Amino acid sequence: MSLEIAQSHAWNLARTLMTCIVVFRISDRIFGVLEAREFDGDANSIVQEYDPFSR
């Protein structure tokens, strides 16, 4: 999915589930969204983390 769509879904998931969500890069223009505690990939591939408790 595109970065814009991934960021939108990530923020929505973070606020709905009240858990930290990360947006990570899969390839040049493809991004994924996952709970931060479930992410076990390369930390350098993380684009942004959404924490619903930080705001």
N, C-alpha and C positions, 0 to 999 in steps of 0.2 A: 504494500500500500504506500501511497505517497506520504511524505513527511507531514504535510498539513492534516491529512486524515488521521494519521497515527497519533499526532499530538492531541487532536480533538477527542479521539477515543480514549487516550490515556488519561486525560483530565477527567472525562466523564466516569471512567472506571474508578479512578482514585477517589472521587467524591461519592460515588455510589457504594463502593465496597469499603471505603475508609481504610485503605491500605496503600502503601507506596507502590507506584507503578513506574516502570522504566520504558523508554522508547529506545530501541537499539537498531543499529544499521546492519542489514543483511547483505546488501550490495550497494552499488552506487546510488540507485534511486528507489530502493526497496527497504522499508523499515518495518519493524515488528514491535508489538506491545506485550508486556508480560509483567506479572507481579515481581517486585524486586527480589523477594525471598526465593522465587523460583528460578531466577536468572543465574545460570552458571557458565555463561560465555565469557569472552574477553571483555574486561572492564573498559578497554579503549573503544569498544564498539557502542557503548552507551552514549546516546545523544543528549538525553534529558531524563531527569527523574522527577516525578510528581508526588509530592508528599501532602496529603490533604490536611495534615495537622500543622503545617508550617505557615499557614496564612491566617 
